[in-house]
Amino acid sequence: MANDQEHNRFDINNLVGERALREIYLPPFEAAVKQGGALNIMGAYNRLNGTFMCEHEYYLSDILRKEWGFKGFVLSDFAYGTRSTHNSIRAGMNVEMNNRKYYGESLLFAVQNGEVSEGRIDELLYEKLYAMFTVGMFRPDYARFPKEIVHSAAHQQIALEVSRKSPVLLKNEAGLLPIKKKTKSIAVIGSNAQRFPNYESYAGEYAYYLQGGGSGRSYYFTESVISQLAGMEAVAEKGQKIQYAQGCKTPYEGDTSDDAILLDEAKATAEKADVVVLVTGLNGFVESEGMDRELAGLPENQVELIREVSKVNKNIILVVIAGSFIDLSTFHNDIPAIIFCPYSGEKLGQGLAEIIFGQHNPEGKLSFSYPFTASQYPEASIDHGPAFSTSGHSNLYEEDIFVGYRYFDKQNEEVLFPFGYGLSYTTFQYANLGLSSPEMGGADTLKIVFTLSNSGKVAGAEVAQLYIRDVEASVERPLKELKAFQKVYVKKGESKEVEFNISKRELSFWDVENDTWRAEAGEFQVLIGSSSKDIWLMKSFEYK
């Protein structure tokens, strides 16, 4: 928790207010425990308000176990997560990973000398055994599943669904997408469109070209990976000719002497094509565990590739593969169609091609606000100061509760693409917002219904979003906050009634003085929309 940067990752102290922790940083963990039934939580490297996470009794025991009812076990992040024996044991950290520096002989010595009780060891061991029994680790057949089960057709189908549903259509001028059947010549350009040169010898079964590095990487069954180029070739209609050009070197290839030749080849290929699919982005060599990205934009040779190709062909579909925001400011106005594609697994090429050729209607939405440039983010978003232990310098979370779209709302600042944004090949209409009551009491649940209609020409999915605004509060609150969302599949010409239910918790802020969630009496607004900026429906109610 509050583990948001890699600079000084082993030696940083993050100062975060209690309200921000409760409203922003703790809820995902709370949901994982209460709704998802999580049985294992990892303690991060960082200090939080002066205490290492793996020694933080307040979070590991008071909140995680006593308040949320967590029954599983906590383990430390590798190598440097554990910093002590006594403090970690007292906090409730069950397992030291990946060695026994503090939980080996040091722990045995502490128990033998009565510094740590055997009863405490039994408690921590029980929690780990509980998780192991719950997931069946003591069954005779555990961990002996053959490949046909762990990588079965059903599992690969899930991977394909992820690849279809993850990409976000950001821009589609003049209906360039999907590619029409009458389009005969398609140029696929970009080093991210296929497996990197020397892929097998360099990375083994790591598919670096479609994922981040470090803990962001995964092993793949090599034969199951579908590259973007392979997906395009497989999905293209009969008679549609696809030609490929690399365009520029990949980031791990230090020698860029051939970039000029590759660029000329790409321009020649693009010039002869009806449409260009330009596959750019990052990968496990550029963004990885252990390092923060140096730049918010694409590698310079990719930016040059985009600029030069756009000079010879205006019908460009730009695919940007990355784990987070990419600065598009220098060229996005010149590109008619843009797809942001998060790392979406081994079938990325297949799902992406199905979207590009119209076999699947894009349904992804942005999980972050997409500013025009990185300069729009708060200046202190990333701390570049010295290590805490040698300087006493701490990293202050100055945004407090105003993170992401909440920050841009507060600043009244426009962004390129707002939180929750994503286009479709069809259009949707929102209407008929109704509330179960014009007022809501402390124990009540408010039912919210509205009609979602597909007014376009094809079936599609819309992620309807519910935001709540506290009109007048005794503390500063965001202009609006996402409280629920729902993906709804709607056929062409069809209308569906969508229902949300909210409770007191969705109206509450964390009352620091009284150490509890608090909903104040007064007027609230229900806001329904397709993104944080595109609000279609609004209705007020009274909380008493």
C-alpha positions as CSV (number, residue, x, y, z in Angstrom):
1,M,0.0,0.0,0.0
2,A,1.2,3.5,-0.9
3,N,3.8,1.7,-2.9
4,D,3.6,3.9,-6.0
5,Q,7.1,4.5,-7.3
6,E,10.4,2.6,-7.8
7,H,12.9,5.4,-7.1
8,N,14.3,4.6,-3.6
9,R,11.9,1.6,-3.5
10,F,13.8,0.0,-0.6
11,D,14.4,3.2,1.3
12,I,11.5,5.6,1.1
13,N,9.1,6.9,3.7
14,N,5.7,7.9,2.3
15,L,3.7,10.4,4.3
16,V,0.0,9.8,3.6
17,G,-2.9,11.3,5.6
18,E,-5.4,8.9,7.3
19,R,-8.3,10.2,5.2
20,A,-6.5,9.6,1.9
21,L,-5.4,6.1,3.1
22,R,-9.0,5.2,4.0
23,E,-10.7,6.7,1.0
24,I,-8.1,6.1,-1.8
25,Y,-5.5,3.5,-0.9
26,L,-7.2,1.0,1.4
27,P,-10.5,0.3,-0.4
28,P,-8.9,-2.0,-3.1
29,F,-7.4,-4.2,-0.4
30,E,-10.7,-4.1,1.5
31,A,-12.6,-5.3,-1.5
32,A,-10.1,-8.0,-2.2
33,V,-10.5,-9.3,1.3
34,K,-14.3,-8.8,1.9
35,Q,-15.6,-9.4,-1.6
36,G,-12.8,-11.5,-3.2
37,G,-12.0,-13.7,-0.2
38,A,-8.2,-13.0,-0.6
39,L,-6.1,-15.4,1.5
40,N,-2.7,-13.8,0.9
41,I,-1.5,-10.2,1.2
42,M,2.1,-9.1,0.5
43,G,3.8,-6.4,2.5
44,A,5.6,-3.8,0.4
45,Y,9.2,-2.5,0.8
46,N,8.3,1.1,1.7
47,R,7.8,2.8,5.0
48,L,4.3,4.3,5.6
49,N,4.3,7.3,7.9
50,G,7.6,6.2,9.4
51,T,7.0,2.4,9.8
52,F,8.0,-0.3,7.3
53,M,4.9,-2.0,5.9
54,C,5.9,-5.4,7.2
55,E,6.2,-4.0,10.7
56,H,2.9,-2.1,10.6
57,E,0.7,-3.6,13.3
58,Y,-2.0,-1.0,12.6
59,Y,-2.5,-2.2,9.0
60,L,-1.5,-5.9,9.2
61,S,-3.5,-6.7,12.4
62,D,-5.8,-3.9,13.5
63,I,-7.3,-3.2,10.1
64,L,-6.6,-6.2,7.9
65,R,-7.5,-8.9,10.5
66,K,-9.6,-7.3,13.2
67,E,-11.5,-4.8,11.1
68,W,-11.9,-6.6,7.8
69,G,-11.8,-10.2,9.1
70,F,-8.9,-11.4,7.0
71,K,-8.1,-15.1,7.7
72,G,-5.1,-15.7,5.5
73,F,-1.4,-14.9,5.8
74,V,0.9,-12.0,5.1
75,L,4.3,-12.4,3.4
76,S,7.0,-9.9,2.8
77,D,8.1,-8.7,-0.6
78,F,11.3,-10.4,-1.6
79,A,14.7,-9.9,-0.1
80,Y,14.2,-6.4,1.5
81,G,10.6,-6.6,2.7
82,T,11.4,-7.9,6.1
83,R,13.6,-5.6,8.3
84,S,13.3,-7.2,11.7
85,T,12.2,-10.2,13.7
86,H,10.3,-8.9,16.7
87,N,8.5,-6.0,15.1
88,S,7.4,-8.1,12.1
89,I,6.2,-10.9,14.3
90,R,4.3,-8.5,16.5
91,A,2.7,-6.8,13.5
92,G,1.4,-10.1,12.1
93,M,3.8,-10.8,9.2
94,N,3.6,-14.6,8.7
95,V,6.3,-15.4,6.1
96,E,9.6,-13.9,5.2
97,M,10.4,-14.0,1.5
98,N,12.7,-15.3,0.1
99,N,15.3,-16.1,2.7
100,R,15.5,-16.6,6.4
101,K,17.5,-13.6,7.6
102,Y,15.0,-12.6,10.3
103,Y,12.7,-15.6,10.4
104,G,15.4,-18.3,10.6
105,E,17.9,-18.6,13.4
106,S,17.1,-15.2,14.6
107,L,13.5,-16.2,15.2
108,L,14.4,-19.5,16.8
109,F,16.8,-17.7,19.2
110,A,14.0,-15.2,20.1
111,V,11.6,-18.1,20.9
112,Q,14.2,-20.0,22.9
113,N,15.0,-16.9,25.0
114,G,11.3,-16.1,25.6
115,E,11.3,-12.9,23.6
116,V,8.7,-14.4,21.2
117,S,6.1,-16.8,22.5
118,E,5.4,-20.2,21.0
119,G,1.7,-19.2,21.1
120,R,2.4,-16.3,18.8
121,I,4.3,-18.6,16.4
122,D,1.3,-21.0,16.4
123,E,-1.0,-18.1,15.5
124,L,1.0,-17.0,12.5
125,L,1.5,-20.6,11.4
126,Y,-2.2,-21.4,11.7
127,E,-3.1,-18.5,9.4
128,K,-0.7,-19.8,6.7
129,L,-2.0,-23.4,7.1
130,Y,-5.6,-22.2,6.9
131,A,-4.9,-20.7,3.5
132,M,-3.0,-23.8,2.3
133,F,-5.9,-26.1,3.4
134,T,-8.5,-23.7,1.9
135,V,-6.9,-23.8,-1.6
136,G,-6.3,-27.6,-1.4
137,M,-2.5,-27.7,-1.1
138,F,-2.6,-30.8,1.0
139,R,-4.6,-32.8,-1.6
140,P,-2.6,-35.6,-3.1
141,D,-3.1,-34.3,-6.6
142,Y,-2.3,-30.6,-5.9
143,A,0.2,-29.0,-8.2
144,R,0.2,-32.0,-10.4
145,F,-2.2,-30.7,-13.0
146,P,-1.0,-31.5,-16.5
147,K,-0.6,-28.8,-19.1
148,E,-3.9,-29.7,-20.8
149,I,-5.6,-28.4,-17.6
150,V,-3.6,-25.4,-16.6
151,H,-3.4,-24.2,-20.2
152,S,-6.5,-25.8,-21.4
153,A,-8.8,-24.6,-24.2
154,A,-11.0,-23.0,-21.6
155,H,-8.2,-21.1,-20.1
156,Q,-7.0,-19.9,-23.5
157,Q,-10.5,-18.8,-24.2
158,I,-10.3,-16.6,-21.1
159,A,-7.1,-15.1,-22.4
160,L,-8.8,-14.4,-25.7
161,E,-11.7,-12.7,-24.0
162,V,-9.2,-10.5,-22.1
163,S,-7.5,-9.5,-25.3
164,R,-10.9,-8.6,-26.9
165,K,-12.2,-6.6,-23.9
166,S,-9.1,-4.7,-22.8
167,P,-8.2,-2.4,-25.7
168,V,-9.7,1.1,-25.5
169,L,-10.7,3.0,-28.7
170,L,-9.6,6.6,-28.0
171,K,-10.2,8.1,-31.4
172,N,-12.0,7.1,-34.7
173,E,-12.4,10.0,-37.1
174,A,-14.4,9.5,-40.3
175,G,-15.1,5.9,-39.3
176,L,-11.7,4.7,-40.2
177,L,-12.3,1.7,-37.9
178,P,-13.2,-1.0,-38.4
179,I,-11.3,-1.7,-41.6
180,K,-13.7,-2.2,-44.4
181,K,-13.9,-5.4,-46.4
182,K,-13.2,-3.4,-49.6
183,T,-9.9,-2.3,-48.2
184,K,-7.4,-4.3,-50.2
185,S,-3.9,-3.3,-49.0
186,I,-3.0,-3.0,-45.3
187,A,0.4,-2.1,-44.0
188,V,1.3,-3.3,-40.5
189,I,4.3,-1.3,-39.2
190,G,6.1,-1.2,-35.9
191,S,8.5,-3.3,-33.8
192,N,5.8,-4.1,-31.3
193,A,3.8,-5.9,-34.0
194,Q,5.8,-9.1,-33.8
195,R,8.1,-11.0,-31.5
196,F,11.3,-9.1,-31.0
197,P,14.3,-10.3,-32.9
198,N,16.2,-13.1,-31.0
199,Y,13.1,-13.3,-28.8
200,E,13.6,-17.0,-27.9
201,S,17.3,-16.8,-27.1
202,Y,17.0,-13.5,-25.2
203,A,13.8,-13.9,-23.2
204,G,13.0,-17.6,-23.1
205,E,9.2,-17.8,-22.6
206,Y,8.9,-14.2,-21.5
207,A,6.9,-12.3,-24.1
208,Y,8.5,-8.9,-23.4
209,Y,6.9,-7.3,-26.4
210,L,3.4,-7.5,-24.9
211,Q,4.0,-7.0,-21.2
212,G,5.9,-5.1,-18.6
213,G,9.1,-6.5,-16.9
214,G,9.9,-7.7,-13.4
215,S,6.8,-8.7,-11.5
216,G,4.8,-7.3,-14.5
217,R,6.0,-10.2,-16.7
218,S,4.5,-13.7,-17.1
219,Y,5.7,-17.0,-18.6
220,Y,3.9,-18.0,-21.7
221,F,3.5,-21.2,-23.6
222,T,5.4,-20.0,-26.6
223,E,3.3,-21.7,-29.2
224,S,0.1,-20.1,-27.8
225,V,1.3,-16.5,-28.1
226,I,-0.4,-14.6,-30.9
227,S,1.6,-11.5,-32.0
228,Q,-0.2,-8.5,-33.5
229,L,1.0,-9.2,-37.0
230,A,0.0,-12.9,-36.7
231,G,-3.4,-11.8,-35.5
232,M,-3.9,-9.4,-38.4
233,E,-2.9,-12.0,-40.9
234,A,-5.3,-14.6,-39.4
235,V,-8.3,-12.3,-39.2
236,A,-8.0,-10.4,-42.5
237,E,-10.6,-11.1,-45.1
238,K,-9.6,-13.2,-48.2
239,G,-8.1,-10.9,-50.8
240,Q,-6.8,-8.3,-48.3
241,K,-3.1,-8.1,-48.6
242,I,-1.0,-7.4,-45.5
243,Q,2.6,-6.2,-45.7
244,Y,4.9,-5.7,-42.7
245,A,7.7,-3.3,-42.0
246,Q,9.5,-3.1,-38.7
247,G,10.1,0.6,-38.9
248,C,12.6,1.0,-36.1
249,K,14.7,-1.0,-33.7
250,T,13.3,-2.4,-30.4
251,P,14.4,-0.8,-27.1
252,Y,16.7,-3.6,-26.1
253,E,18.6,-3.4,-29.3
254,G,21.3,-0.8,-28.5
255,D,22.5,-0.5,-32.0
256,T,20.3,1.9,-33.9
257,S,22.5,2.3,-37.0
258,D,19.9,0.5,-39.1
259,D,17.0,2.8,-38.0
260,A,17.2,4.9,-41.1
261,I,17.0,1.9,-43.4
262,L,14.0,0.5,-41.4
263,L,12.3,3.9,-41.5
264,D,12.7,4.1,-45.3
265,E,11.2,0.6,-45.7
266,A,8.3,1.5,-43.5
267,K,7.5,4.7,-45.5
268,A,7.7,2.8,-48.7
269,T,5.4,0.1,-47.4
270,A,2.9,2.7,-46.0
271,E,2.8,4.7,-49.2
272,K,1.5,1.7,-51.2
273,A,-1.2,0.8,-48.6
274,D,-4.8,1.8,-48.3
275,V,-4.6,1.7,-44.5
276,V,-1.7,1.6,-42.0
277,V,-1.9,-0.1,-38.7
278,L,1.0,1.4,-36.8
279,V,1.8,-0.7,-33.7
280,T,3.8,1.2,-31.2
281,G,4.3,1.3,-27.4
282,L,6.4,0.0,-24.5
283,N,7.4,-3.4,-23.2
284,G,9.3,-5.2,-20.5
285,F,12.6,-3.6,-21.4
286,V,11.2,0.0,-21.0
287,E,8.8,-0.3,-18.0
288,S,9.6,-2.8,-15.4
289,E,9.7,-3.5,-11.7
290,G,12.7,-1.7,-10.2
291,M,12.7,1.4,-12.4
292,D,10.4,4.2,-13.1
293,R,10.0,5.3,-16.7
294,E,12.3,8.2,-17.6
295,L,9.9,9.7,-20.2
296,A,6.1,9.9,-20.4
297,G,6.2,9.5,-24.2
298,L,7.1,6.8,-26.7
299,P,10.8,6.1,-27.5
300,E,12.0,8.8,-29.9
301,N,12.5,6.4,-32.8
302,Q,8.8,5.4,-32.6
303,V,7.8,9.1,-32.5
304,E,9.9,9.7,-35.6
305,L,8.3,6.7,-37.2
306,I,4.8,8.0,-36.6
307,R,5.7,11.5,-38.0
308,E,7.3,10.1,-41.1
309,V,4.7,7.5,-41.9
310,S,1.9,10.1,-41.5
311,K,3.6,12.2,-44.2
312,V,3.0,9.5,-46.8
313,N,-0.3,8.0,-45.6
314,K,-3.1,9.8,-43.6
315,N,-5.2,6.6,-43.0
316,I,-3.3,5.6,-39.9
317,I,-4.7,3.4,-37.1
318,L,-2.2,3.9,-34.2
319,V,-2.0,1.2,-31.6
320,V,-0.3,2.2,-28.4
321,I,0.6,-0.8,-26.1
322,A,1.6,0.3,-22.6
323,G,0.8,-0.2,-18.9
324,S,-0.2,3.5,-18.3
325,F,-0.4,7.0,-19.8
326,I,1.6,7.7,-22.9
327,D,2.1,11.4,-24.0
328,L,0.6,11.7,-27.5
329,S,0.7,15.5,-27.5
330,T,3.1,16.0,-30.4
331,F,1.2,13.9,-33.0
332,H,-2.3,12.9,-31.8
333,N,-4.0,15.6,-33.9
334,D,-2.6,14.1,-37.1
335,I,-3.7,10.6,-36.4
336,P,-7.4,9.7,-37.2
337,A,-7.7,6.5,-35.2
338,I,-6.0,5.6,-31.9
339,I,-6.3,2.4,-29.8
340,F,-4.8,2.3,-26.3
341,C,-4.0,-1.3,-25.6
342,P,-2.9,-2.3,-22.0
343,Y,-0.8,-5.4,-21.6
344,S,-3.5,-8.0,-22.4
345,G,-1.8,-11.4,-22.4
346,E,-0.8,-14.0,-24.8
347,K,-3.8,-13.5,-27.2
348,L,-3.3,-9.8,-27.6
349,G,-2.7,-10.0,-31.3
350,Q,-5.9,-12.0,-31.9
351,G,-8.2,-9.8,-29.9
352,L,-6.7,-6.6,-31.3
353,A,-7.1,-7.8,-34.9
354,E,-10.8,-8.8,-34.3
355,I,-11.4,-5.2,-33.1
356,I,-9.6,-3.6,-36.0
357,F,-11.5,-5.7,-38.6
358,G,-14.8,-5.3,-36.8
359,Q,-15.4,-8.8,-35.6
360,H,-15.5,-7.5,-32.1
361,N,-16.9,-4.2,-31.0
362,P,-14.4,-2.4,-28.6
363,E,-15.6,-2.2,-25.1
364,G,-12.6,-1.1,-23.0
365,K,-12.7,2.0,-20.8
366,L,-9.8,4.0,-19.4
367,S,-9.0,3.2,-15.8
368,F,-7.1,6.5,-15.5
369,S,-7.4,10.1,-16.7
370,Y,-5.4,10.7,-19.9
371,P,-4.0,14.3,-19.8
372,F,-2.7,16.2,-22.8
373,T,0.8,16.1,-21.4
374,A,2.5,14.8,-18.3
375,S,3.0,18.4,-17.1
376,Q,-0.7,18.4,-16.1
377,Y,0.0,15.9,-13.3
378,P,0.9,17.4,-9.9
379,E,4.5,18.3,-9.7
380,A,5.2,16.1,-6.7
381,S,3.5,13.0,-8.1
382,I,6.9,11.3,-8.3
383,D,9.5,12.0,-5.5
384,H,13.1,12.4,-6.8
385,G,14.6,13.1,-3.4
386,P,17.4,11.1,-1.6
387,A,16.9,7.9,0.4
388,F,15.1,8.3,3.7
389,S,17.7,6.5,6.0
390,T,20.6,8.8,5.0
391,S,18.7,12.1,4.7
392,G,15.5,11.9,6.6
393,H,13.7,13.1,3.5
394,S,10.1,11.8,3.2
395,N,7.8,11.6,0.2
396,L,4.6,13.6,0.9
397,Y,1.4,12.6,-0.9
398,E,0.4,16.2,-1.5
399,E,-2.7,15.3,-3.6
400,D,-4.3,13.8,-0.4
401,I,-7.7,12.5,-1.5
402,F,-7.6,14.3,-4.9
403,V,-6.1,11.6,-7.0
404,G,-6.7,11.0,-10.7
405,Y,-9.9,12.5,-12.1
406,R,-10.6,14.0,-8.7
407,Y,-7.5,16.2,-9.1
408,F,-8.4,17.3,-12.6
409,D,-12.0,18.1,-11.5
410,K,-10.7,20.1,-8.6
411,Q,-8.3,22.1,-10.8
412,N,-11.1,22.5,-13.4
413,E,-8.6,21.2,-15.9
414,E,-9.5,19.6,-19.2
415,V,-7.8,16.3,-20.2
416,L,-7.3,14.6,-23.6
417,F,-9.4,11.6,-22.6
418,P,-11.2,11.4,-19.2
419,F,-11.3,8.6,-16.7
420,G,-13.8,6.0,-17.8
421,Y,-13.6,7.0,-21.5
422,G,-13.8,4.6,-24.4
423,L,-15.5,4.7,-27.8
424,S,-17.5,2.0,-29.5
425,Y,-18.5,1.2,-33.1
426,T,-22.1,1.9,-32.0
427,T,-23.7,4.7,-30.0
428,F,-25.6,4.7,-26.7
429,Q,-28.3,6.8,-25.1
430,Y,-29.1,7.2,-21.4
431,A,-32.6,8.2,-20.2
432,N,-35.3,7.8,-17.6
433,L,-33.2,8.2,-14.4
434,G,-35.3,7.2,-11.4
435,L,-34.6,6.8,-7.7
436,S,-36.5,4.5,-5.3
437,S,-37.0,7.5,-3.0
438,P,-36.3,11.2,-2.9
439,E,-34.6,10.7,0.4
440,M,-32.5,8.1,2.1
441,G,-32.0,7.2,5.8
442,G,-28.9,5.8,7.6
443,A,-29.8,2.1,7.1
444,D,-31.5,2.5,3.8
445,T,-30.4,1.4,0.4
446,L,-31.2,3.7,-2.5
447,K,-32.1,1.9,-5.8
448,I,-31.1,3.8,-8.9
449,V,-32.5,2.8,-12.3
450,F,-32.2,4.2,-15.8
451,T,-32.6,3.1,-19.4
452,L,-29.6,2.4,-21.6
453,S,-30.3,2.2,-25.4
454,N,-28.2,1.2,-28.3
455,S,-29.0,3.8,-30.9
456,G,-26.3,2.7,-33.4
457,K,-26.0,0.1,-36.1
458,V,-24.3,-2.8,-34.3
459,A,-24.5,-4.6,-31.0
460,G,-22.1,-3.4,-28.3
461,A,-21.2,-3.1,-24.7
462,E,-21.3,0.1,-22.6
463,V,-19.7,0.5,-19.2
464,A,-22.3,2.7,-17.4
465,Q,-20.8,4.6,-14.5
466,L,-22.4,5.9,-11.3
467,Y,-20.8,9.0,-9.6
468,I,-22.0,10.6,-6.4
469,R,-21.6,14.2,-5.4
470,D,-22.0,15.6,-1.9
471,V,-23.4,19.0,-2.6
472,E,-22.4,20.7,0.7
473,A,-20.1,19.1,3.2
474,S,-18.2,20.2,6.4
475,V,-15.0,18.9,4.9
476,E,-13.6,19.3,1.4
477,R,-14.8,16.6,-0.9
478,P,-14.2,15.7,-4.6
479,L,-16.6,17.2,-7.1
480,K,-17.8,13.7,-7.8
481,E,-16.6,10.1,-7.0
482,L,-17.2,6.9,-8.9
483,K,-19.2,4.5,-6.7
484,A,-20.3,1.8,-9.1
485,F,-20.1,0.7,-12.7
486,Q,-21.7,-2.0,-14.8
487,K,-20.9,-3.4,-18.3
488,V,-24.1,-3.8,-20.2
489,Y,-24.4,-5.6,-23.5
490,V,-27.1,-4.1,-25.8
491,K,-28.2,-5.3,-29.2
492,K,-28.8,-2.8,-32.1
493,G,-32.0,-1.0,-31.4
494,E,-32.4,-2.6,-27.9
495,S,-33.0,-0.8,-24.6
496,K,-32.2,-2.2,-21.2
497,E,-33.0,-1.1,-17.7
498,V,-29.8,-0.8,-15.6
499,E,-29.9,-0.8,-11.8
500,F,-27.5,0.3,-9.1
501,N,-27.9,0.2,-5.4
502,I,-26.0,2.4,-3.0
503,S,-25.7,2.4,0.8
504,K,-24.6,4.9,3.5
505,R,-20.9,3.9,2.8
506,E,-21.1,5.3,-0.8
507,L,-22.1,8.7,0.7
508,S,-19.5,8.7,3.4
509,F,-16.0,10.3,4.0
510,W,-13.5,9.2,6.6
511,D,-14.0,11.2,9.8
512,V,-10.4,11.5,11.1
513,E,-11.4,13.0,14.4
514,N,-13.8,10.2,15.3
515,D,-12.0,7.4,13.3
516,T,-15.0,6.2,11.4
517,W,-16.9,6.5,8.2
518,R,-19.4,9.4,8.2
519,A,-22.2,10.4,5.9
520,E,-23.6,13.9,6.6
521,A,-27.2,14.9,6.3
522,G,-28.0,17.0,3.3
523,E,-28.3,17.0,-0.5
524,F,-26.5,14.5,-2.7
525,Q,-26.5,14.1,-6.5
526,V,-26.6,10.9,-8.5
527,L,-24.6,11.3,-11.7
528,I,-24.9,8.7,-14.5
529,G,-22.5,8.8,-17.5
530,S,-20.2,7.0,-19.9
531,S,-17.1,8.7,-18.4
532,S,-16.1,11.1,-15.6
533,K,-16.7,14.0,-18.0
534,D,-19.6,12.7,-20.1
535,I,-22.5,12.8,-17.6
536,W,-25.9,12.1,-19.2
537,L,-28.3,12.0,-16.2
538,M,-28.4,13.8,-12.8
539,K,-30.9,13.7,-10.0
540,S,-30.8,14.9,-6.4
541,F,-31.9,13.2,-3.2
542,E,-31.8,14.0,0.5
543,Y,-29.8,12.0,3.1
544,K,-31.2,12.2,6.6
